[in-house]
Amino acid sequence: MSALPGSETRSSSPWLKEVDDAIIPLMAVVNRVPAGLQLPLFERLLDHVLRDARREVEQVVPLAPRGAMIALPSSAVGTPPSPSESSALRFEHFVRDYGVTPEMLANIVDFETGHVLTRSLGNAKADKQRRLAALLAVINAKRSGTFYVGKDDLVRVCNEHAALDTSNFTATMRRTVYKGAAVFSADENGYRVSRPGEEFVADVIRQTQPQSTPPQTAVPSIPLTRTG
């Protein structure tokens, strides 16, 4: 790549030195997101670095001897993505990594209302509860970027789907294990899906798809043969 405009003045501009030092870490962050999002994210982060680093470094942070460590304000290294951007990225990674399509999701949940649409939840109450928890976590992930289900919401939805077993409710969540890893971790208000547990969620999405009815095959009529 050709030199950036103004790079020849770097030695006399401490803020530009800070920007130069931030490029490699910045690219490491950008390379983690899908290709279609890399350029907008790079431009956004670089804009913050250019705007904030100069102000903070030249006006707030005193110059230190070469090799000395300087604690820069957080704004000098860019601003984290907003919650809406984090939500989009986290959810996009999930659907991409596990092959979940918008059609699959539309078959089983309504993101606008937060309702679980599918009735293909199994027969045992414990199985229903686990699957409902996974689907509610998907709804929340789409909205906020976090695979999380509130306890009160799960109780309510389990009751609507005849899946509520109050005596075993907590134990069911604790005993939900997928490929040797716990799927849910509890806090005061609900349950968070672990990173390994996201694969369980993806499997639930596939398992709860409506069953298509196979086309009926016409049975050819057999002419009766009269005897006698």
GULO-888530 format. One record per residue (C-alpha): residue number from 1; residue in three letters; chain; x, y, z. Coordinates in steps of 0.02 Angstrom, whole numbers. Layout:
REM residues N
R   k   r c   east  north     up
R NUM ALA A      X      Y      Z
...
END
This chain:
REM residues 228
R   k   r c   east  north     up
R   1 MET A      0      0      0
R   2 SER A     58    179    -30
R   3 ALA A     97    290    118
R   4 LEU A    -49    375    202
R   5 PRO A    -65    562    168
R   6 GLY A     30    657    298
R   7 SER A    137    508    351
R   8 GLU A    294    607    314
R   9 THR A    252    720    463
R  10 ARG A    231    576    586
R  11 SER A    387    618    685
R  12 SER A    317    791    727
R  13 SER A    139    729    760
R  14 PRO A    123    615    913
R  15 TRP A    -61    586    878
R  16 LEU A    -19    514    706
R  17 LYS A    108    398    786
R  18 GLU A    -30    332    899
R  19 VAL A   -143    303    748
R  20 ASP A     -4    210    660
R  21 ASP A     23    100    811
R  22 ALA A   -163     62    820
R  23 ILE A   -180      0    640
R  24 ILE A   -122   -180    669
R  25 PRO A   -236   -210    821
R  26 LEU A   -378   -126    728
R  27 MET A   -357   -242    578
R  28 ALA A   -353   -392    694
R  29 VAL A   -526   -342    755
R  30 VAL A   -593   -307    581
R  31 ASN A   -534   -475    513
R  32 ARG A   -646   -567    637
R  33 VAL A   -807   -508    554
R  34 PRO A   -881   -564    387
R  35 ALA A   -803   -487    231
R  36 GLY A   -955   -383    191
R  37 LEU A   -944   -293    358
R  38 GLN A   -756   -268    364
R  39 LEU A   -744   -103    267
R  40 PRO A   -886    -13    361
R  41 LEU A   -816    -71    528
R  42 PHE A   -638    -19    480
R  43 GLU A   -698    153    427
R  44 ARG A   -797    176    586
R  45 LEU A   -655    124    701
R  46 LEU A   -526    224    604
R  47 ASP A   -636    378    611
R  48 HIS A   -640    365    801
R  49 VAL A   -454    335    810
R  50 LEU A   -415    486    699
R  51 ARG A   -536    601    789
R  52 ASP A   -505    551    969
R  53 ALA A   -323    502    971
R  54 ARG A   -264    673    912
R  55 ARG A   -368    766   1040
R  56 GLU A   -323    653   1185
R  57 VAL A   -140    627   1146
R  58 GLU A    -96    808   1104
R  59 GLN A   -205    895   1233
R  60 VAL A   -219    773   1378
R  61 VAL A    -80    644   1377
R  62 PRO A     95    716   1406
R  63 LEU A    237    650   1300
R  64 ALA A    344    520   1389
R  65 PRO A    523    461   1361
R  66 ARG A    544    333   1222
R  67 GLY A    496    160   1283
R  68 ALA A    393    224   1430
R  69 MET A    217    154   1450
R  70 ILE A     73    277   1437
R  71 ALA A   -103    240   1498
R  72 LEU A   -210    314   1360
R  73 PRO A   -393    357   1388
R  74 SER A   -509    227   1315
R  75 SER A   -571    350   1184
R  76 ALA A   -396    359   1111
R  77 VAL A   -408    183   1043
R  78 GLY A   -581    192    969
R  79 THR A   -759    165   1029
R  80 PRO A   -837     -9   1040
R  81 PRO A   -980    -45    921
R  82 SER A  -1151      7    981
R  83 PRO A  -1267   -129   1054
R  84 SER A  -1364   -139    891
R  85 GLU A  -1204   -172    793
R  86 SER A  -1144   -301    919
R  87 SER A  -1313   -386    910
R  88 ALA A  -1309   -396    721
R  89 LEU A  -1132   -466    719
R  90 ARG A  -1161   -596    855
R  91 PHE A  -1323   -657    779
R  92 GLU A  -1251   -656    602
R  93 HIS A  -1105   -763    660
R  94 PHE A  -1226   -887    737
R  95 VAL A  -1336   -910    583
R  96 ARG A  -1184   -918    470
R  97 ASP A  -1085  -1042    575
R  98 TYR A  -1230  -1163    598
R  99 GLY A  -1319  -1145    432
R 100 VAL A  -1478  -1071    505
R 101 THR A  -1584   -986    372
R 102 PRO A  -1714   -847    393
R 103 GLU A  -1847   -969    330
R 104 MET A  -1804  -1094    467
R 105 LEU A  -1822   -960    600
R 106 ALA A  -1983   -891    528
R 107 ASN A  -2059  -1065    539
R 108 ILE A  -2038  -1076    727
R 109 VAL A  -2026   -903    808
R 110 ASP A  -2097   -729    786
R 111 PHE A  -1961   -601    825
R 112 GLU A  -2082   -455    831
R 113 THR A  -2199   -529    962
R 114 GLY A  -2076   -646   1046
R 115 HIS A  -2192   -794   1024
R 116 VAL A  -2138   -973    995
R 117 LEU A  -2238  -1037    847
R 118 THR A  -2182  -1217    831
R 119 ARG A  -2274  -1360    915
R 120 SER A  -2140  -1487    872
R 121 LEU A  -2064  -1484   1045
R 122 GLY A  -2068  -1668   1092
R 123 ASN A  -2174  -1759   1219
R 124 ALA A  -2081  -1754   1386
R 125 LYS A  -2097  -1593   1483
R 126 ALA A  -1909  -1584   1511
R 127 ASP A  -1876  -1594   1324
R 128 LYS A  -2006  -1461   1290
R 129 GLN A  -1932  -1347   1422
R 130 ARG A  -1756  -1362   1352
R 131 ARG A  -1814  -1325   1175
R 132 LEU A  -1922  -1179   1228
R 133 ALA A  -1774  -1107   1324
R 134 ALA A  -1665  -1123   1169
R 135 LEU A  -1793  -1037   1058
R 136 LEU A  -1822   -895   1180
R 137 ALA A  -1633   -872   1187
R 138 VAL A  -1631   -857    997
R 139 ILE A  -1764   -721   1003
R 140 ASN A  -1664   -626   1133
R 141 ALA A  -1503   -648   1033
R 142 LYS A  -1585   -570    881
R 143 ARG A  -1645   -423    984
R 144 SER A  -1497   -390   1099
R 145 GLY A  -1351   -498   1042
R 146 THR A  -1357   -608   1198
R 147 PHE A  -1413   -789   1202
R 148 TYR A  -1510   -773   1363
R 149 VAL A  -1682   -821   1427
R 150 GLY A  -1767   -741   1577
R 151 LYS A  -1833   -863   1706
R 152 ASP A  -2004   -780   1716
R 153 ASP A  -2022   -782   1527
R 154 LEU A  -1975   -965   1519
R 155 VAL A  -2099  -1012   1655
R 156 ARG A  -2238   -919   1564
R 157 VAL A  -2201   -997   1395
R 158 CYS A  -2180  -1171   1468
R 159 ASN A  -2351  -1152   1547
R 160 GLU A  -2425  -1100   1378
R 161 HIS A  -2352  -1255   1295
R 162 ALA A  -2397  -1379   1434
R 163 ALA A  -2213  -1400   1474
R 164 LEU A  -2204  -1332   1652
R 165 ASP A  -2141  -1452   1785
R 166 THR A  -2109  -1339   1935
R 167 SER A  -2030  -1474   2042
R 168 ASN A  -1896  -1511   1912
R 169 PHE A  -1884  -1343   1825
R 170 THR A  -1713  -1291   1893
R 171 ALA A  -1640  -1466   1881
R 172 THR A  -1691  -1481   1699
R 173 MET A  -1593  -1325   1654
R 174 ARG A  -1442  -1380   1756
R 175 ARG A  -1440  -1553   1677
R 176 THR A  -1451  -1492   1498
R 177 VAL A  -1285  -1549   1425
R 178 TYR A  -1235  -1555   1242
R 179 LYS A  -1079  -1647   1183
R 180 GLY A  -1010  -1646   1360
R 181 ALA A  -1036  -1460   1392
R 182 ALA A  -1169  -1375   1498
R 183 VAL A  -1288  -1277   1388
R 184 PHE A  -1359  -1156   1517
R 185 SER A  -1280  -1060   1660
R 186 ALA A  -1397   -984   1788
R 187 ASP A  -1397   -812   1866
R 188 GLU A  -1523   -725   1977
R 189 ASN A  -1645   -686   1837
R 190 GLY A  -1624   -820   1707
R 191 TYR A  -1508   -927   1603
R 192 ARG A  -1367   -885   1484
R 193 VAL A  -1322  -1002   1341
R 194 SER A  -1140  -1053   1340
R 195 ARG A  -1036  -1040   1181
R 196 PRO A  -1037  -1231   1159
R 197 GLY A  -1224  -1224   1197
R 198 GLU A  -1256  -1120   1042
R 199 GLU A  -1236  -1278    939
R 200 PHE A  -1374  -1357   1044
R 201 VAL A  -1483  -1206   1003
R 202 ALA A  -1449  -1230    817
R 203 ASP A  -1497  -1414    830
R 204 VAL A  -1659  -1366    917
R 205 ILE A  -1699  -1248    774
R 206 ARG A  -1679  -1392    651
R 207 GLN A  -1773  -1518    758
R 208 THR A  -1925  -1406    785
R 209 GLN A  -1959  -1369    602
R 210 PRO A  -2137  -1410    549
R 211 GLN A  -2153  -1582    475
R 212 SER A  -2203  -1577    293
R 213 THR A  -2337  -1697    240
R 214 PRO A  -2278  -1812    100
R 215 PRO A  -2383  -1803    -57
R 216 GLN A  -2515  -1936    -73
R 217 THR A  -2480  -2063   -208
R 218 ALA A  -2633  -2114   -307
R 219 VAL A  -2666  -2300   -296
R 220 PRO A  -2718  -2368   -464
R 221 SER A  -2888  -2450   -462
R 222 ILE A  -2894  -2633   -499
R 223 PRO A  -3040  -2684   -609
R 224 LEU A  -3146  -2820   -535
R 225 THR A  -3165  -2975   -637
R 226 ARG A  -3333  -3055   -627
R 227 THR A  -3336  -3240   -609
R 228 GLY A  -3476  -3356   -649
END
